[in-house]
């Protein structure tokens, strides 16, 4: 009976601490719209950095291997973005817009 009370007290204490306890130690928990906007901008900048070197008269070709292990050699940014597996929601919107 005493162990049940102790276990219940521990569970209640953990529930009051909230969501950050669900993640591994060392993960960052973001709050507020400013931080979310910064992460969205960072993800879109990373996507632009990947495709930037293929644009213009001196654009380089990229070798892309998709999830089916098919090899693509292209300098077309739309093809590159279509074949990438993007996990971030804002960056995924850019891929869908291309």
Backbone as XML, in Angstrom:
<?xml version="1.0"?>
<chain id="A" units="angstrom">
  <residue number="1" name="UNK">
    <atom name="N" x="0.824" y="-1.197" z="0.000"/>
    <atom name="CA" x="0.000" y="0.000" z="0.000"/>
    <atom name="C" x="0.867" y="1.260" z="0.000"/>
  </residue>
  <residue number="2" name="UNK">
    <atom name="N" x="1.948" y="1.197" z="0.774"/>
    <atom name="CA" x="2.850" y="2.361" z="0.835"/>
    <atom name="C" x="3.553" y="2.586" z="-0.506"/>
  </residue>
  <residue number="3" name="UNK">
    <atom name="N" x="3.889" y="1.484" z="-1.177"/>
    <atom name="CA" x="4.556" y="1.600" z="-2.481"/>
    <atom name="C" x="3.607" y="2.213" z="-3.499"/>
  </residue>
  <residue number="4" name="UNK">
    <atom name="N" x="2.326" y="1.851" z="-3.444"/>
    <atom name="CA" x="1.345" y="2.433" z="-4.363"/>
    <atom name="C" x="1.213" y="3.936" z="-4.159"/>
  </residue>
  <residue number="5" name="UNK">
    <atom name="N" x="1.183" y="4.372" z="-2.906"/>
    <atom name="CA" x="1.085" y="5.802" z="-2.625"/>
    <atom name="C" x="2.320" y="6.543" z="-3.111"/>
  </residue>
  <residue number="6" name="UNK">
    <atom name="N" x="3.484" y="5.943" z="-2.898"/>
    <atom name="CA" x="4.727" y="6.561" z="-3.349"/>
    <atom name="C" x="4.775" y="6.642" z="-4.874"/>
  </residue>
  <residue number="7" name="UNK">
    <atom name="N" x="4.342" y="5.561" z="-5.524"/>
    <atom name="CA" x="4.321" y="5.538" z="-6.982"/>
    <atom name="C" x="3.348" y="6.581" z="-7.532"/>
  </residue>
  <residue number="8" name="UNK">
    <atom name="N" x="2.165" y="6.674" z="-6.902"/>
    <atom name="CA" x="1.170" y="7.655" z="-7.341"/>
    <atom name="C" x="1.679" y="9.079" z="-7.135"/>
  </residue>
  <residue number="9" name="UNK">
    <atom name="N" x="2.349" y="9.349" z="-6.015"/>
    <atom name="CA" x="2.899" y="10.684" z="-5.754"/>
    <atom name="C" x="3.965" y="11.034" z="-6.779"/>
  </residue>
  <residue number="10" name="UNK">
    <atom name="N" x="4.795" y="10.052" z="-7.145"/>
    <atom name="CA" x="5.831" y="10.289" z="-8.153"/>
    <atom name="C" x="5.209" y="10.569" z="-9.508"/>
  </residue>
  <residue number="11" name="UNK">
    <atom name="N" x="4.165" y="9.813" z="-9.862"/>
    <atom name="CA" x="3.498" y="10.038" z="-11.140"/>
    <atom name="C" x="2.860" y="11.421" z="-11.195"/>
  </residue>
  <residue number="12" name="UNK">
    <atom name="N" x="2.229" y="11.827" z="-10.121"/>
    <atom name="CA" x="1.594" y="13.151" z="-10.092"/>
    <atom name="C" x="2.635" y="14.261" z="-10.193"/>
  </residue>
  <residue number="13" name="UNK">
    <atom name="N" x="3.767" y="14.071" z="-9.528"/>
    <atom name="CA" x="4.827" y="15.074" z="-9.592"/>
    <atom name="C" x="5.364" y="15.184" z="-11.018"/>
  </residue>
  <residue number="14" name="UNK">
    <atom name="N" x="5.519" y="14.041" z="-11.691"/>
    <atom name="CA" x="5.999" y="14.059" z="-13.070"/>
    <atom name="C" x="4.981" y="14.676" z="-14.011"/>
  </residue>
  <residue number="15" name="UNK">
    <atom name="N" x="3.697" y="14.462" z="-13.750"/>
    <atom name="CA" x="2.668" y="15.051" z="-14.599"/>
    <atom name="C" x="2.644" y="16.568" z="-14.468"/>
  </residue>
  <residue number="16" name="UNK">
    <atom name="N" x="2.923" y="17.076" z="-13.265"/>
    <atom name="CA" x="2.942" y="18.529" z="-13.059"/>
    <atom name="C" x="4.119" y="19.169" z="-13.773"/>
  </residue>
  <residue number="17" name="UNK">
    <atom name="N" x="5.186" y="18.424" z="-13.970"/>
    <atom name="CA" x="6.359" y="18.984" z="-14.643"/>
    <atom name="C" x="6.100" y="19.248" z="-16.112"/>
  </residue>
  <residue number="18" name="UNK">
    <atom name="N" x="5.219" y="18.503" z="-16.717"/>
    <atom name="CA" x="4.805" y="18.796" z="-18.079"/>
    <atom name="C" x="5.531" y="18.010" z="-19.140"/>
  </residue>
  <residue number="19" name="UNK">
    <atom name="N" x="5.375" y="18.472" z="-20.370"/>
    <atom name="CA" x="5.844" y="17.779" z="-21.556"/>
    <atom name="C" x="7.363" y="17.637" z="-21.640"/>
  </residue>
  <residue number="20" name="UNK">
    <atom name="N" x="8.175" y="18.586" z="-21.211"/>
    <atom name="CA" x="9.621" y="18.436" z="-21.407"/>
    <atom name="C" x="10.200" y="17.143" z="-20.839"/>
  </residue>
  <residue number="21" name="UNK">
    <atom name="N" x="9.544" y="16.500" z="-19.900"/>
    <atom name="CA" x="10.054" y="15.251" z="-19.350"/>
    <atom name="C" x="9.850" y="14.069" z="-20.285"/>
  </residue>
  <residue number="22" name="UNK">
    <atom name="N" x="9.088" y="14.229" z="-21.351"/>
    <atom name="CA" x="8.888" y="13.152" z="-22.300"/>
    <atom name="C" x="10.078" y="12.971" z="-23.224"/>
  </residue>
  <residue number="23" name="UNK">
    <atom name="N" x="10.904" y="13.985" z="-23.356"/>
    <atom name="CA" x="12.009" y="13.950" z="-24.295"/>
    <atom name="C" x="13.301" y="13.555" z="-23.602"/>
  </residue>
  <residue number="24" name="UNK">
    <atom name="N" x="14.283" y="13.150" z="-24.399"/>
    <atom name="CA" x="15.594" y="12.812" z="-23.861"/>
    <atom name="C" x="16.250" y="14.046" z="-23.271"/>
  </residue>
  <residue number="25" name="UNK">
    <atom name="N" x="17.178" y="13.829" z="-22.372"/>
    <atom name="CA" x="17.896" y="14.970" z="-21.818"/>
    <atom name="C" x="18.773" y="15.586" z="-22.906"/>
  </residue>
  <residue number="26" name="UNK">
    <atom name="N" x="18.858" y="16.895" z="-22.916"/>
    <atom name="CA" x="19.655" y="17.591" z="-23.921"/>
    <atom name="C" x="18.840" y="18.130" z="-25.075"/>
  </residue>
  <residue number="27" name="UNK">
    <atom name="N" x="17.549" y="17.759" z="-25.162"/>
    <atom name="CA" x="16.731" y="18.305" z="-26.244"/>
    <atom name="C" x="16.250" y="19.695" z="-25.854"/>
  </residue>
  <residue number="28" name="UNK">
    <atom name="N" x="16.063" y="20.539" z="-26.848"/>
    <atom name="CA" x="15.623" y="21.909" z="-26.592"/>
    <atom name="C" x="14.112" y="21.982" z="-26.741"/>
  </residue>
  <residue number="29" name="UNK">
    <atom name="N" x="13.467" y="22.588" z="-25.778"/>
    <atom name="CA" x="12.020" y="22.788" z="-25.843"/>
    <atom name="C" x="11.781" y="24.265" z="-26.141"/>
  </residue>
  <residue number="30" name="UNK">
    <atom name="N" x="11.136" y="24.537" z="-27.250"/>
    <atom name="CA" x="10.923" y="25.906" z="-27.695"/>
    <atom name="C" x="9.551" y="26.390" z="-27.242"/>
  </residue>
  <residue number="31" name="UNK">
    <atom name="N" x="9.479" y="27.643" z="-26.888"/>
    <atom name="CA" x="8.207" y="28.259" z="-26.511"/>
    <atom name="C" x="8.056" y="29.566" z="-27.270"/>
  </residue>
  <residue number="32" name="UNK">
    <atom name="N" x="6.857" y="29.858" z="-27.649"/>
    <atom name="CA" x="6.575" y="31.145" z="-28.259"/>
    <atom name="C" x="6.681" y="31.129" z="-29.767"/>
  </residue>
  <residue number="33" name="UNK">
    <atom name="N" x="6.036" y="32.111" z="-30.352"/>
    <atom name="CA" x="6.003" y="32.191" z="-31.808"/>
    <atom name="C" x="7.321" y="32.672" z="-32.391"/>
  </residue>
  <residue number="34" name="UNK">
    <atom name="N" x="8.079" y="33.470" z="-31.630"/>
    <atom name="CA" x="9.337" y="33.995" z="-32.163"/>
    <atom name="C" x="10.309" y="32.850" z="-32.459"/>
  </residue>
  <residue number="35" name="UNK">
    <atom name="N" x="10.405" y="31.909" z="-31.545"/>
    <atom name="CA" x="11.326" y="30.792" z="-31.745"/>
    <atom name="C" x="10.857" y="29.880" z="-32.862"/>
  </residue>
  <residue number="36" name="UNK">
    <atom name="N" x="9.536" y="29.690" z="-32.989"/>
    <atom name="CA" x="9.008" y="28.862" z="-34.072"/>
    <atom name="C" x="9.286" y="29.508" z="-35.425"/>
  </residue>
  <residue number="37" name="UNK">
    <atom name="N" x="9.119" y="30.814" z="-35.495"/>
    <atom name="CA" x="9.394" y="31.527" z="-36.741"/>
    <atom name="C" x="10.875" y="31.414" z="-37.089"/>
  </residue>
  <residue number="38" name="UNK">
    <atom name="N" x="11.750" y="31.538" z="-36.101"/>
    <atom name="CA" x="13.185" y="31.413" z="-36.358"/>
    <atom name="C" x="13.540" y="30.024" z="-36.872"/>
  </residue>
  <residue number="39" name="UNK">
    <atom name="N" x="12.942" y="28.986" z="-36.325"/>
    <atom name="CA" x="13.198" y="27.619" z="-36.799"/>
    <atom name="C" x="12.673" y="27.422" z="-38.208"/>
  </residue>
  <residue number="40" name="UNK">
    <atom name="N" x="11.523" y="28.003" z="-38.538"/>
    <atom name="CA" x="10.980" y="27.915" z="-39.893"/>
    <atom name="C" x="11.904" y="28.593" z="-40.893"/>
  </residue>
  <residue number="41" name="UNK">
    <atom name="N" x="12.397" y="29.774" z="-40.538"/>
    <atom name="CA" x="13.309" y="30.506" z="-41.420"/>
    <atom name="C" x="14.598" y="29.724" z="-41.605"/>
  </residue>
  <residue number="42" name="UNK">
    <atom name="N" x="15.105" y="29.140" z="-40.535"/>
    <atom name="CA" x="16.341" y="28.362" z="-40.614"/>
    <atom name="C" x="16.183" y="27.143" z="-41.531"/>
  </residue>
  <residue number="43" name="UNK">
    <atom name="N" x="15.052" y="26.461" z="-41.448"/>
    <atom name="CA" x="14.807" y="25.291" z="-42.300"/>
    <atom name="C" x="14.713" y="25.697" z="-43.764"/>
  </residue>
  <residue number="44" name="UNK">
    <atom name="N" x="14.059" y="26.814" z="-44.045"/>
    <atom name="CA" x="13.937" y="27.277" z="-45.431"/>
    <atom name="C" x="15.275" y="27.760" z="-45.976"/>
  </residue>
  <residue number="45" name="UNK">
    <atom name="N" x="16.098" y="28.377" z="-45.131"/>
    <atom name="CA" x="17.433" y="28.794" z="-45.563"/>
    <atom name="C" x="18.308" y="27.585" z="-45.885"/>
  </residue>
  <residue number="46" name="UNK">
    <atom name="N" x="18.176" y="26.528" z="-45.095"/>
    <atom name="CA" x="18.940" y="25.312" z="-45.372"/>
    <atom name="C" x="18.549" y="24.712" z="-46.712"/>
  </residue>
  <residue number="47" name="UNK">
    <atom name="N" x="17.265" y="24.726" z="-47.018"/>
    <atom name="CA" x="16.796" y="24.220" z="-48.306"/>
    <atom name="C" x="17.321" y="25.091" z="-49.442"/>
  </residue>
  <residue number="48" name="UNK">
    <atom name="N" x="17.356" y="26.405" z="-49.239"/>
    <atom name="CA" x="17.882" y="27.313" z="-50.262"/>
    <atom name="C" x="19.383" y="27.113" z="-50.460"/>
  </residue>
  <residue number="49" name="UNK">
    <atom name="N" x="20.108" y="26.817" z="-49.388"/>
    <atom name="CA" x="21.546" y="26.581" z="-49.496"/>
    <atom name="C" x="21.837" y="25.350" z="-50.346"/>
  </residue>
  <residue number="50" name="UNK">
    <atom name="N" x="21.009" y="24.331" z="-50.207"/>
    <atom name="CA" x="21.208" y="23.106" z="-50.987"/>
    <atom name="C" x="21.023" y="23.378" z="-52.473"/>
  </residue>
  <residue number="51" name="UNK">
    <atom name="N" x="20.002" y="24.158" z="-52.825"/>
    <atom name="CA" x="19.697" y="24.367" z="-54.241"/>
    <atom name="C" x="20.442" y="25.555" z="-54.851"/>
  </residue>
  <residue number="52" name="UNK">
    <atom name="N" x="21.064" y="26.399" z="-54.056"/>
    <atom name="CA" x="21.687" y="27.624" z="-54.551"/>
    <atom name="C" x="22.801" y="27.357" z="-55.566"/>
  </residue>
  <residue number="53" name="UNK">
    <atom name="N" x="23.598" y="26.331" z="-55.337"/>
    <atom name="CA" x="24.748" y="26.093" z="-56.220"/>
    <atom name="C" x="24.357" y="25.526" z="-57.576"/>
  </residue>
  <residue number="54" name="UNK">
    <atom name="N" x="23.096" y="25.160" z="-57.756"/>
    <atom name="CA" x="22.673" y="24.638" z="-59.058"/>
    <atom name="C" x="22.058" y="25.721" z="-59.936"/>
  </residue>
  <residue number="55" name="UNK">
    <atom name="N" x="21.951" y="26.942" z="-59.433"/>
    <atom name="CA" x="21.313" y="28.023" z="-60.178"/>
    <atom name="C" x="22.346" y="28.865" z="-60.918"/>
  </residue>
  <residue number="56" name="UNK">
    <atom name="N" x="21.895" y="29.512" z="-61.974"/>
    <atom name="CA" x="22.746" y="30.442" z="-62.705"/>
    <atom name="C" x="23.535" y="29.782" z="-63.817"/>
  </residue>
  <residue number="57" name="UNK">
    <atom name="N" x="24.351" y="30.598" z="-64.525"/>
    <atom name="CA" x="25.106" y="30.069" z="-65.667"/>
    <atom name="C" x="26.209" y="29.089" z="-65.249"/>
  </residue>
  <residue number="58" name="UNK">
    <atom name="N" x="26.696" y="29.210" z="-64.048"/>
    <atom name="CA" x="27.739" y="28.295" z="-63.575"/>
    <atom name="C" x="27.172" y="27.246" z="-62.620"/>
  </residue>
  <residue number="59" name="UNK">
    <atom name="N" x="25.898" y="26.917" z="-62.781"/>
    <atom name="CA" x="25.241" y="25.971" z="-61.882"/>
    <atom name="C" x="25.838" y="24.578" z="-61.987"/>
  </residue>
  <residue number="60" name="UNK">
    <atom name="N" x="26.007" y="23.950" z="-60.855"/>
    <atom name="CA" x="26.595" y="22.608" z="-60.808"/>
    <atom name="C" x="25.495" y="21.557" z="-60.758"/>
  </residue>
  <residue number="61" name="UNK">
    <atom name="N" x="25.808" y="20.386" z="-61.284"/>
    <atom name="CA" x="24.893" y="19.258" z="-61.199"/>
    <atom name="C" x="24.981" y="18.633" z="-59.815"/>
  </residue>
  <residue number="62" name="UNK">
    <atom name="N" x="23.890" y="18.038" z="-59.389"/>
    <atom name="CA" x="23.840" y="17.337" z="-58.104"/>
    <atom name="C" x="23.491" y="15.878" z="-58.364"/>
  </residue>
  <residue number="63" name="UNK">
    <atom name="N" x="24.105" y="15.006" z="-57.578"/>
    <atom name="CA" x="23.748" y="13.587" z="-57.626"/>
    <atom name="C" x="22.820" y="13.316" z="-56.448"/>
  </residue>
  <residue number="64" name="UNK">
    <atom name="N" x="21.636" y="12.827" z="-56.753"/>
    <atom name="CA" x="20.630" y="12.571" z="-55.727"/>
    <atom name="C" x="20.241" y="11.100" z="-55.808"/>
  </residue>
  <residue number="65" name="UNK">
    <atom name="N" x="20.218" y="10.432" z="-54.658"/>
    <atom name="CA" x="19.735" y="9.062" z="-54.575"/>
    <atom name="C" x="18.467" y="9.102" z="-53.733"/>
  </residue>
  <residue number="66" name="UNK">
    <atom name="N" x="17.343" y="8.731" z="-54.339"/>
    <atom name="CA" x="16.070" y="8.810" z="-53.612"/>
    <atom name="C" x="15.852" y="7.577" z="-52.741"/>
  </residue>
  <residue number="67" name="UNK">
    <atom name="N" x="14.687" y="7.500" z="-52.112"/>
    <atom name="CA" x="14.398" y="6.407" z="-51.188"/>
    <atom name="C" x="14.298" y="5.052" z="-51.881"/>
  </residue>
  <residue number="68" name="UNK">
    <atom name="N" x="14.121" y="5.027" z="-53.197"/>
    <atom name="CA" x="14.100" y="3.777" z="-53.970"/>
    <atom name="C" x="15.478" y="3.424" z="-54.510"/>
  </residue>
  <residue number="69" name="UNK">
    <atom name="N" x="16.501" y="4.201" z="-54.087"/>
    <atom name="CA" x="17.894" y="4.050" z="-54.510"/>
    <atom name="C" x="18.071" y="4.263" z="-56.009"/>
  </residue>
  <residue number="70" name="UNK">
    <atom name="N" x="17.256" y="5.151" z="-56.580"/>
    <atom name="CA" x="17.404" y="5.547" z="-57.969"/>
    <atom name="C" x="18.290" y="6.785" z="-58.004"/>
  </residue>
  <residue number="71" name="UNK">
    <atom name="N" x="19.240" y="6.812" z="-58.921"/>
    <atom name="CA" x="20.216" y="7.899" z="-59.013"/>
    <atom name="C" x="19.728" y="8.956" z="-59.997"/>
  </residue>
  <residue number="72" name="UNK">
    <atom name="N" x="19.764" y="10.215" z="-59.565"/>
    <atom name="CA" x="19.433" y="11.359" z="-60.413"/>
    <atom name="C" x="20.649" y="12.265" z="-60.479"/>
  </residue>
  <residue number="73" name="UNK">
    <atom name="N" x="21.002" y="12.717" z="-61.673"/>
    <atom name="CA" x="22.011" y="13.757" z="-61.837"/>
    <atom name="C" x="21.296" y="14.914" z="-62.515"/>
  </residue>
  <residue number="74" name="UNK">
    <atom name="N" x="21.153" y="16.019" z="-61.791"/>
    <atom name="CA" x="20.358" y="17.127" z="-62.300"/>
    <atom name="C" x="20.879" y="18.450" z="-61.767"/>
  </residue>
  <residue number="75" name="UNK">
    <atom name="N" x="20.583" y="19.508" z="-62.509"/>
    <atom name="CA" x="20.853" y="20.854" z="-62.014"/>
    <atom name="C" x="19.537" y="21.609" z="-61.834"/>
  </residue>
  <residue number="76" name="UNK">
    <atom name="N" x="18.416" y="20.901" z="-61.995"/>
    <atom name="CA" x="17.099" y="21.490" z="-61.851"/>
    <atom name="C" x="16.705" y="21.488" z="-60.369"/>
  </residue>
  <residue number="77" name="UNK">
    <atom name="N" x="16.504" y="22.666" z="-59.818"/>
    <atom name="CA" x="16.189" y="22.785" z="-58.393"/>
    <atom name="C" x="14.848" y="22.140" z="-58.057"/>
  </residue>
  <residue number="78" name="UNK">
    <atom name="N" x="13.881" y="22.212" z="-58.956"/>
    <atom name="CA" x="12.576" y="21.606" z="-58.695"/>
    <atom name="C" x="12.679" y="20.087" z="-58.603"/>
  </residue>
  <residue number="79" name="UNK">
    <atom name="N" x="13.491" y="19.487" z="-59.448"/>
    <atom name="CA" x="13.694" y="18.043" z="-59.386"/>
    <atom name="C" x="14.401" y="17.656" z="-58.104"/>
  </residue>
  <residue number="80" name="UNK">
    <atom name="N" x="15.384" y="18.457" z="-57.713"/>
    <atom name="CA" x="16.104" y="18.168" z="-56.463"/>
    <atom name="C" x="15.153" y="18.189" z="-55.284"/>
  </residue>
  <residue number="81" name="UNK">
    <atom name="N" x="14.335" y="19.235" z="-55.211"/>
    <atom name="CA" x="13.441" y="19.358" z="-54.069"/>
    <atom name="C" x="12.352" y="18.295" z="-54.094"/>
  </residue>
  <residue number="82" name="UNK">
    <atom name="N" x="11.910" y="17.884" z="-55.288"/>
    <atom name="CA" x="10.876" y="16.856" z="-55.378"/>
    <atom name="C" x="11.396" y="15.502" z="-54.910"/>
  </residue>
  <residue number="83" name="UNK">
    <atom name="N" x="12.669" y="15.239" z="-55.101"/>
    <atom name="CA" x="13.238" y="13.942" z="-54.730"/>
    <atom name="C" x="13.753" y="13.894" z="-53.298"/>
  </residue>
  <residue number="84" name="UNK">
    <atom name="N" x="13.845" y="15.041" z="-52.630"/>
    <atom name="CA" x="14.322" y="15.049" z="-51.248"/>
    <atom name="C" x="13.196" y="14.662" z="-50.300"/>
  </residue>
  <residue number="85" name="UNK">
    <atom name="N" x="13.573" y="14.043" z="-49.191"/>
    <atom name="CA" x="12.623" y="13.730" z="-48.132"/>
    <atom name="C" x="12.744" y="14.822" z="-47.069"/>
  </residue>
  <residue number="86" name="UNK">
    <atom name="N" x="11.832" y="15.767" z="-47.102"/>
    <atom name="CA" x="11.876" y="16.905" z="-46.195"/>
    <atom name="C" x="10.918" y="16.639" z="-45.040"/>
  </residue>
  <residue number="87" name="UNK">
    <atom name="N" x="11.412" y="16.792" z="-43.804"/>
    <atom name="CA" x="10.592" y="16.520" z="-42.628"/>
    <atom name="C" x="9.992" y="17.787" z="-42.024"/>
  </residue>
  <residue number="88" name="UNK">
    <atom name="N" x="10.648" y="18.916" z="-42.181"/>
    <atom name="CA" x="10.185" y="20.153" z="-41.550"/>
    <atom name="C" x="8.959" y="20.688" z="-42.295"/>
  </residue>
  <residue number="89" name="UNK">
    <atom name="N" x="7.897" y="21.073" z="-41.584"/>
    <atom name="CA" x="6.660" y="21.510" z="-42.247"/>
    <atom name="C" x="6.814" y="22.744" z="-43.131"/>
  </residue>
  <residue number="90" name="UNK">
    <atom name="N" x="7.572" y="23.742" z="-42.705"/>
    <atom name="CA" x="7.730" y="24.951" z="-43.517"/>
    <atom name="C" x="8.547" y="24.655" z="-44.776"/>
  </residue>
  <residue number="91" name="UNK">
    <atom name="N" x="9.597" y="23.859" z="-44.624"/>
    <atom name="CA" x="10.405" y="23.502" z="-45.785"/>
    <atom name="C" x="9.608" y="22.600" z="-46.742"/>
  </residue>
  <residue number="92" name="UNK">
    <atom name="N" x="8.730" y="21.772" z="-46.177"/>
    <atom name="CA" x="7.905" y="20.916" z="-47.004"/>
    <atom name="C" x="6.945" y="21.743" z="-47.865"/>
  </residue>
  <residue number="93" name="UNK">
    <atom name="N" x="6.468" y="22.873" z="-47.329"/>
    <atom name="CA" x="5.618" y="23.764" z="-48.113"/>
    <atom name="C" x="6.377" y="24.332" z="-49.309"/>
  </residue>
  <residue number="94" name="UNK">
    <atom name="N" x="7.660" y="24.661" z="-49.110"/>
    <atom name="CA" x="8.476" y="25.143" z="-50.232"/>
    <atom name="C" x="8.645" y="24.066" z="-51.299"/>
  </residue>
  <residue number="95" name="UNK">
    <atom name="N" x="8.825" y="22.827" z="-50.856"/>
    <atom name="CA" x="8.971" y="21.723" z="-51.810"/>
    <atom name="C" x="7.672" y="21.539" z="-52.599"/>
  </residue>
  <residue number="96" name="UNK">
    <atom name="N" x="6.535" y="21.614" z="-51.925"/>
    <atom name="CA" x="5.273" y="21.464" z="-52.609"/>
    <atom name="C" x="4.971" y="22.621" z="-53.561"/>
  </residue>
  <residue number="97" name="UNK">
    <atom name="N" x="5.505" y="23.796" z="-53.256"/>
    <atom name="CA" x="5.281" y="24.976" z="-54.110"/>
    <atom name="C" x="6.142" y="24.950" z="-55.366"/>
  </residue>
  <residue number="98" name="UNK">
    <atom name="N" x="7.211" y="24.169" z="-55.368"/>
    <atom name="CA" x="8.108" y="24.168" z="-56.544"/>
    <atom name="C" x="7.574" y="23.339" z="-57.677"/>
  </residue>
</chain>
